[in-house]
Amino acid sequence: MGLLLDNRWEVQVKGKPIGDGGFGEVFRGVDKSAESSQSTVAVKRVSLKNGVQQEAFEAEVNLMKTCSDHESIATLHAGLKDSKREEAYIIMEMADGGELFDRLIDSGSLSERAAWPYIHALVQAIVHCHSKGVAHRDIKLENVMLLAEDPLAIRLIDFGLAVQLRMSGGQPDPSDKRSDAAGTQAYRAPEMLGAEYDALKVDMWALGIVLFSLCAGFFPLREATSEDWRFKKLKQDQAGGAGACDSIFKMYKRTCPFTPVLKDFLDGLLKVDPAARLSTKACKEHEWLAKEPAGASPDDDEDRVIYRSLGSADDEYDKAPPPDGAPPIMRQKDAKWKSWVQGDASDAMVL
């Protein structure tokens, strides 16, 4: 028997967790209430040893309450504290089809048709969050979960770095800026290490990184800072009028293999200048999202039940492997996690 919470949730805390992040570990649990029929849940366990951790827990629970009423966002069941153990638990929907990260690793790269359902659903989730003034700030492959029963559906998870923006006239107040360097290295927008920034535009950049990575099979940048020669070249090329996709592939003496409409979408998302980057509304209305790309259907195999069985000739581009020197797809921890866990709310970067 595992740890029983609130006389309802039994958590299997012994053994290896099913996931981990900057703010805690995730374990498998069971809803033992009579009406649940022993349904499986995911339980995130976090420490509450200082005031910063308590505030982070309460903020994450509140933000999930605000946003989880959407089919592509993990449903929040409960947020519970255990003062004796100095721990808290976020109990949420279990998405048991693996991560979008693993889907990409298994395939190497995806065709536009194979990537489209995931990105279409992810954009809808982001639009929903933004409509409520919530910026996620840690959009990445590891935070997009898949479902075993519907391998083309997704659940956006982990609101540990999300922020609530002021609302004005039913819309997020554009004057409400942030200055802390949250996010994950390969996905973090360039403006996050400078002055104040628009947190909604940060999610647009990260969305572009996710989509580019799915279709190219490598990260476009190691990080969007002057420490990465790729970013310096991208910034220089954009100043000269070049698009992001052409710039990135040209770095490796290759031609961008994407369709013109996908290239236009990515060029809009991966603008170094956040003022020129696609807004949430412009992203939602972009032509690439309006119609599923042509090609073999990504769900035409009746035997497919999870992402690992999603395999077809159309899933991968007929192209060479990622170029030498391109940043490989790899797991990364979000920034600032260590300082938060230790109770230091500074902007220290730990990657």
N, C-alpha and C positions, 0 to 999 in steps of 0.2 A: 504494500500500500504506500502511496506517495503522500505528499503534504496536502492536507485538506484545508481549503480556504473557504471561509464563510459558510461552512457546512454544505458546500455545493461543488466547488471546483477541486478536483484531485489532480495535483501536479507531480509529474515524474521528475523530481529534481536530482535524483541519483543517476549517475552515468553522464554520458556526453550530451550537452545541449544540442538541439537541432539547429540552432543559429546563435550568432553573437554579434554585438555591435558595440559602439562606443559607450552606450549607457546601460548595458546589461546583457544577460544571456536569455535565450528563448528556449523554453521547454515544451514538451507535449503535455497536454492536460485533457481531462475528461469532465464534461458537465454531468454531474450525477443527479441532477434534479429529475423528478419523475416525468416531467413533460418533455425532457430533452432526448430521451432514448439513448443516453450515454454518448452524446455527440462529442467529437474530438475538438479541442480548442488549442490555440497557441498562447503560451503564457510568458510574458517578458518579465524577468525578475531584475529589479534595480536596487542599488544600495540607497539608504536614507541616513547616512552617517553625518551629514552636515546640511546646513540650510540651503546651499546651492542645489544639492541633489534633490531635496524636497521640492523646491520651486520648479526644477526641471521636470520632475515626475508630474506634479499638478498641472504644469503647462501642457505637457504631452497629452495627458488624459483629456484636458479641456479642448485641445485642438482636435483630437480624434472625435470627441463628441460633436464638435462643430461640423466636421467634414465626412464622417463615416457613413452618412446616409446616402451613399452613392454605390452603384453596383461594381465599380472598379476600384473601390477603396475598402480595405479590410475593415470589417464591422467591429466596433468596440462593444464588448459585453460588460466589462466592469473594470474599475480601478480600485485596488484594495491596498491598505497599509497594514503592516505588522510591526508595531512599535517595539515589541520584545526582540525581534530579530533585526530590527533596524533595516527592514526591507519593504519594498512595495512590489505590487504585481499588476501588470496590465494584461487583462484577459481579452483575447480577440479571436476573430475568425481564423480558422486554420486553412491556409492555402497550401495544399499538399502536392502540387504539381512541379515543385522546384522553382528555382529563380530564373528570370530571363537571362541572367549571367550564364547559367549552366546550359541553357538552350543555345546560346551563342557558342560557348566552348565546344559543345557537341557537334555543331554544324560548321564551325570555322567562320562562316559568314552566311547571311541570309539574302535571298532575292528581295526585291521591293515588295512582291506579292506576299512572301512569307512574313516579312516584317510589318506589313501594313496593319493587320488586326491588332497587334500589340501596341503600336504607336497610336492608332486611332483611339483605342480604349484609354491609353495613358493620357493623351491630350484631353479627353473628356474628363478624366479625373482631375487633371491640373486646372482646367477651366472651372470645374466645380469648386475646388479649393479657393481659387482666385476670386470667384464670385462672392465668397464669404470673407474675403480679406485675408486669407491664409496663404502664405508663401511657404512651400515645403523646404526649400533650400538644401535638399540632399537627394535630388532625383538622380538615380543611378541604376545600373543593371541589377545590382544586388537587392535593391528596394522595390523591384517589380516582381511579384510572385505570380505563379501560374496555378491553375486548378486541374486536378487529375480528371475530374468529370467533364471539363470543358477546356481543352488545351489551348484554345485561342482566347480565353478570357484571362484577365489579369486582376491583381489586387495590389494597389499601391500601399506600402507599409512604411513604418518608422518615421514618426513625426517628432523625433527627439530634437531636431534642429529647426523645426518650423516656427514661424512667428505670426502673430496676429497683428494686422495693420489696422489703422483707424479707418472707419468707413465714413464716407461723406456722400449724401444723396444716393445711398444704396450702392455705392461703388467704393473700392479702395482709394484712400486719399493719396494722390501722387506725391504729396509733400512729406509723407511719412517714410523716411529713409532709414537704413540700417548702416552700421559701420563695422560690425564684428565679422571676422574672417571665418565664417562657418563653411561647411561643405566638404567635398572630397576632392583630392588633388586633381585627378584627370578631368573632373566634371565641373570644377569651380570656375566661375566667370572671372575674367581678368580684372574687372573693377572691384572685386571683393577684397583685394589686398591694397586698395588705395583709400580714397575718401569715401564719403557716403554713397550708397548705391540704392537702386530700386530693386527690392527683393523679388518682385514679380518677374523682372527681366532676367534675374539670375536663374529662375526655373526654365526660362526659354532657352538660355545657353545650354544648360544641362540636358534638356530634351534633345537639342541638336547633337550633343556628344553621344547620347544613347543611340539615336537613329543612325548617325554616321558610323558608329562602331558596329552596329548590327549589320549594315550593308557592306562595309569595307573589311571587317574582320580585324581591325586594329584601331587603337585610339588615334584621333587626329593630332593630339598634343600630349606630351607628358604632363605639362601643366601650363596654364596661361599666364606665365610670368617671363620676365627677361632672362631668367635662368635657363629657359628652354629655347634653343635656337629656332625651333619650328615656329614658336609663337612670334619671335621677332620677325621671321620671314613672312608669316601670315599678316602681321600688322603692316609691314612694309608693302606687301602686295595689295592689301585692301586699300591702303592710302592711294595706290596707283590705279584703282578701279577694278582689280581682279576679284573674283568671287572666292569664297573659302575653299570650295571643293577643287577647283582648278589649281589654286595655290598649293594645297596640301599634296595632291597627287604629283604636281610638277616637282615638288621637293625630291621625289623618288624617280624622276624621269618617266612618269607614267601619265596616261590620259585618264581623266575621270570617267569611270564606267557607268555612272548613274544616268538615268533618263533626264531630259531637260527639266521636267517639272519637279523631280526630286532634288536635283541640283539647285534649283531656284529656292525650294523650301529650306534646304540646309544652308544655303548662302544667307538667307534671311535670319535664320536662327543663330548662326555662328558669326555674327557681326561683332567685331571687337568693340566698336562704339555702341554702348547700350541704347543710346538715343536712336540709332539707325536699326537696331535689332527689331525683329517682329514683336509686336505686342501680343498679349494673350488673345485678343479678338482677331487680329490679323492671322495669327497662327491657326486658330480654330476654323477660319474661313478659307484657308489656303487650298488651292486647287488639288494638291497631292492628296489631301485628306478627304476630298469630296467624293472620290470614286476609287474603289479597290483596283489596283493595277492589274493589267491583263497577265495571263499565265495560268498554269495549273493551279487548281484550288488548293490552298494550304490545309484544308480539312477534308479532303476527298477520300481518305483512308478510314474505313469504318472501324478498324482495329486500333486506331490511335487512341490512347487513353492519357498519356502524359507527354511532356515535351521530349523525352528521350526517344519516343517512337515516331516523332515527327520527322520523317526523312523522305525526301523525294528529289528527283533530279532538278526540280525548280527551286529547291530551298537555297542552293548556293549559286553564286555567280560563276559562270564559266570563265575563270580568270586565274591569274597566277596567285600564289600564296602572298601573304602580307610582305611588303618589301623589307629588305634588310635595313635596320635602323629605325623602323617604325615602332612606336610604343606598343607593346603587346597588350592584349586584353588580360588584366589581372585584378584580383581583389584588392581593395584599398579601404582602409578605415577612414571614417570622416574626421575632419579637423576638429580640434578643440576638445575632443572627447576626453583625453587624459586629464586636462586641467579641470574639466567639470567634475569628473569622478573624484579628483583629489580635493575639490572644494575651492579651486582657484578659478575665478570667473574671467581671467585675463584672456587675451586673444592669442595665446600661445598656439603654435601650429605643431601638431604631432601627427605624422603620417606614416 
